[in-house]
């Protein structure tokens, strides 16, 4: 199923729930349980719509923005030759970062093979990424991808897009005002709330 059809299906399902009573005014013997329409159902639908949009647009937005505002990706492989413990690996990484990246800011992503673990950003060189080497989840990390950022005003948006795109295990989702995908999420929430309004204190709409 296309993302557009999936999006419409979720939206129309909420509409059917909201208008269930109207649709059955002339029904002689309506069957089935009356669906509950409340704030929880609206929030769940908004979340599903936002998820569909993320799966459809995250790669497109991330590719466009990183292509425009960041340098080509550089990768540091985590191997035994880079040191046996966190301290040795930190020293090796910081030396590599200084030689390859310098003092420029970057967005970085930790990976365990094909699964992203954590995404972050820094404007202070390689010391910030290497602080994560002592985290419990660092064990098993196989590489660190570094994206040098040319436009510092886009730091937060690029980090947010990387989180949308890579779906890291250890990041908490936060909305960034200048992230283009977060703006779409906000539009969905605002429009759905405007269309399916609920009065304060009103828990559900029944037939």
Secondary structure, 3 states (H helix, E strand, C coil): CCHHHHHHHHHHHHHHHHCHHHHCCCCCCCCCCCCCCCHHHHHHHHHHHHHHHHHHHHHHHHHHHHHHHECCCEEEECCHHHCCCHHHHHHHHHHHHHHHCCCCCEEEEEEECCEEEEEEEECCCCHHHHHHHHCHHHCCCCEEEEEEECCHHHHHHHHHHHHHHHCCCCCCCCCCCCCHHHHHHHHHHHHHHHHCCCCCCCCCCCC
